[in-house]
Amino acid sequence: MLDEAGRSDLLIFQVDLFSARGPLPVSLLEAAEREKDIRFSSRTRMNTDKNRQIHNARKAVRDLIDKLPDHLKDDPSVEFLREAAKENTVTVVHLIYRSKNYESNSKDYDFSHIGMVEHWGAGVRDVHLSMRRKQSLERPQSDETMVAYDLAGDSPETLGDKQESK
């Protein structure tokens, strides 16, 4: 998916409407809500991890091609692999919605006006905070091909985990 945009460098804002982090539930309703949060948020993490794995495989193919003796580098199969191993540089800024205390188990299908306005406001705030975090907008350095930044912590002002791929 991330490689379909061509060979240009990409800056991607990945929006996650459900947070895998949260308090330990104390009731069955809270447990159902946490299950939903974890299930939905794990999909975005899975997609990022899968694309990181693809980027790492392409890097490994390029490294192997560089190690080949010169007489094999012009082989049509090697040329095919060289073309398939080309990639763009990807920076992913993962914006995670921090749910409010008044939300409930219906938050995945609550499209009320008040709910949507609140979600839009939270998204705008997160994007503005991310744009002030210059390190999360920079092109990956050296031979990194994919970097993912997560906004983490109790406040979206904290820039959390940086995950790199080479």
C-alpha positions as CSV (number, residue, x, y, z in Angstrom):
1,M,0.0,0.0,0.0
2,L,2.7,2.5,1.0
3,D,4.7,1.7,-2.1
4,E,1.9,2.4,-4.6
5,A,2.6,6.1,-4.5
6,G,5.7,5.8,-6.7
7,R,9.2,6.4,-5.8
8,S,8.8,9.8,-4.1
9,D,9.5,10.2,-0.4
10,L,6.3,10.0,1.6
11,L,5.2,11.8,4.8
12,I,2.1,9.9,6.0
13,F,-0.2,10.9,8.8
14,Q,-1.8,7.7,10.1
15,V,-4.9,8.4,12.1
16,D,-6.0,5.9,14.7
17,L,-9.4,6.6,16.3
18,F,-8.9,3.9,19.0
19,S,-6.0,3.8,21.5
20,A,-4.5,0.4,22.5
21,R,-3.4,2.1,25.7
22,G,-5.9,2.6,28.5
23,P,-6.9,1.9,32.0
24,L,-7.6,-1.6,33.2
25,P,-11.4,-2.2,32.9
26,V,-13.4,-2.8,36.1
27,S,-16.7,-3.8,34.6
28,L,-18.0,-5.9,31.7
29,L,-19.0,-2.8,29.7
30,E,-15.5,-1.3,30.2
31,A,-13.9,-4.6,29.2
32,A,-16.0,-4.7,26.0
33,E,-14.9,-1.1,25.2
34,R,-11.2,-1.9,25.8
35,E,-11.5,-5.0,23.6
36,K,-12.8,-2.9,20.8
37,D,-10.1,-0.2,21.3
38,I,-7.4,-2.9,21.2
39,R,-8.8,-4.7,18.2
40,F,-9.2,-1.6,16.1
41,S,-5.9,0.0,17.0
42,S,-4.0,-3.2,16.3
43,R,-5.0,-3.0,12.7
44,T,-3.1,0.3,12.1
45,R,0.0,-1.1,13.9
46,M,-0.2,-4.3,11.9
47,N,-0.3,-2.3,8.6
48,T,2.7,-0.2,9.7
49,D,4.6,-3.3,10.8
50,K,3.9,-5.1,7.5
51,N,5.1,-2.2,5.4
52,R,8.2,-1.9,7.6
53,Q,8.9,-5.6,6.9
54,I,8.5,-5.0,3.1
55,H,11.0,-2.1,3.3
56,N,13.5,-4.3,5.2
57,A,13.2,-7.1,2.6
58,R,13.8,-4.6,-0.2
59,K,16.9,-3.3,1.6
60,A,18.1,-6.9,2.1
61,V,17.7,-7.5,-1.7
62,R,19.6,-4.3,-2.5
63,D,22.4,-5.3,-0.1
64,L,22.7,-8.8,-1.7
65,I,22.8,-7.4,-5.2
66,D,25.7,-5.1,-4.2
67,K,27.6,-8.2,-3.0
68,L,27.2,-10.0,-6.3
69,P,30.3,-10.4,-8.5
70,D,30.2,-8.0,-11.5
71,H,29.5,-10.8,-14.0
72,L,26.2,-11.6,-12.3
73,K,25.0,-8.0,-11.9
74,D,23.8,-7.8,-15.5
75,D,21.7,-11.0,-15.3
76,P,18.0,-10.4,-16.2
77,S,16.8,-11.9,-12.9
78,V,19.1,-9.6,-11.0
79,E,17.8,-6.6,-13.0
80,F,14.3,-7.6,-12.2
81,L,15.1,-7.9,-8.4
82,R,16.9,-4.5,-8.6
83,E,13.9,-2.8,-10.0
84,A,11.5,-4.6,-7.5
85,A,13.8,-3.5,-4.6
86,K,13.6,0.2,-5.4
87,E,11.6,2.1,-2.8
88,N,10.6,5.5,-1.5
89,T,11.5,6.8,1.9
90,V,8.5,6.7,4.3
91,T,8.0,8.8,7.4
92,V,4.8,7.8,9.3
93,V,3.4,10.1,12.0
94,H,0.9,8.1,14.0
95,L,-1.9,10.2,15.5
96,I,-3.8,8.5,18.2
97,Y,-7.1,9.8,19.3
98,R,-7.3,10.0,23.1
99,S,-10.9,9.1,24.1
100,K,-12.8,11.2,26.5
101,N,-14.3,9.9,29.7
102,Y,-17.9,10.4,28.6
103,E,-17.4,8.0,25.6
104,S,-18.8,4.5,25.7
105,N,-18.9,1.2,23.9
106,S,-20.9,2.9,21.1
107,K,-18.0,5.2,20.1
108,D,-17.3,3.1,17.0
109,Y,-20.7,3.9,15.5
110,D,-21.6,7.2,17.2
111,F,-21.7,9.7,14.4
112,S,-23.7,12.4,16.3
113,H,-22.9,16.0,15.5
114,I,-21.4,16.6,18.9
115,G,-19.2,13.5,18.6
116,M,-17.9,14.4,15.1
117,V,-17.1,18.0,16.1
118,E,-15.2,16.8,19.1
119,H,-13.2,14.3,16.9
120,W,-12.4,16.9,14.3
121,G,-11.2,19.3,17.0
122,A,-8.9,16.6,18.5
123,G,-7.6,15.8,15.1
124,V,-6.8,19.4,14.2
125,R,-5.0,19.8,17.6
126,D,-2.9,16.6,17.0
127,V,-1.9,17.7,13.5
128,H,-0.9,21.2,14.7
129,L,1.2,19.6,17.5
130,S,2.8,17.2,15.0
131,M,3.7,20.0,12.7
132,R,5.6,21.7,15.5
133,R,7.6,18.5,16.1
134,K,10.2,19.0,13.4
135,Q,11.9,15.6,14.1
136,S,8.7,13.8,13.1
137,L,8.5,15.5,9.8
138,E,12.2,15.1,8.7
139,R,13.3,12.7,6.0
140,P,14.8,9.5,7.6
141,Q,18.6,9.8,7.8
142,S,21.4,7.6,6.5
143,D,20.1,4.3,5.1
144,E,16.8,4.3,7.0
145,T,13.9,3.6,4.6
146,M,11.0,3.9,7.0
147,V,10.5,5.7,10.3
148,A,7.3,5.8,12.4
149,Y,6.6,8.2,15.1
150,D,3.8,7.8,17.6
151,L,2.3,10.5,19.6
152,A,2.2,8.9,23.1
153,G,1.6,9.6,26.7
154,D,-1.3,11.2,28.5
155,S,-0.9,14.4,26.4
156,P,-0.5,14.6,22.7
157,E,2.4,17.0,23.3
158,T,4.7,14.1,24.1
159,L,6.4,12.6,21.1
160,G,6.7,8.9,21.9
161,D,8.3,5.9,20.2
162,K,10.4,6.3,17.1
163,Q,10.6,3.1,15.2
164,E,13.1,2.8,12.4
165,S,13.7,0.4,9.5
166,K,16.8,0.0,7.5
